[in-house]
Amino acid sequence: MRMNKESADEVQFGPELEGVFRAYREALPDFDNASPDFMPKLWQRIESQQKITYSFWRLGSGLLTGSVALSLALAFTLWTPPQNPRPEKQINANSTYVEVLADDSSDDTPDTANI
């Protein structure tokens, strides 16, 4: 290793080591020779990726909250018993489908005995 008389910061290496450094710089084109802005630029890139991830996380969280609220609202509406529009007909919780249809269709049939 030989020091250059012009600048103490610039160090002259042998041609073999310079070839290794050149190959390394070509393999990593985003690396800009460790300038003073290297770490701030690196953190800017990291934070920009985190912002995108964070926005997707917030969107997914909002959609999940909305779907849970909708599911609970639908479960509540299905859980509550239906209100009887005609109070003269009482629908029992133990009534079968056929019994409910028979009670409902009794109003629709004409009275043929009085013809």
ABEGO torsion letter per residue (X at the ends): XBBBAABAABBBBBAAAAAAAAAAAAABAABBGGBAAAAAAAAAAAAAAAAAAAAAAAAAAAAAAAAAAAAAAAAAAAABBBBBABAABBBBAABBAAAAAAAAAAAABBBAAAX
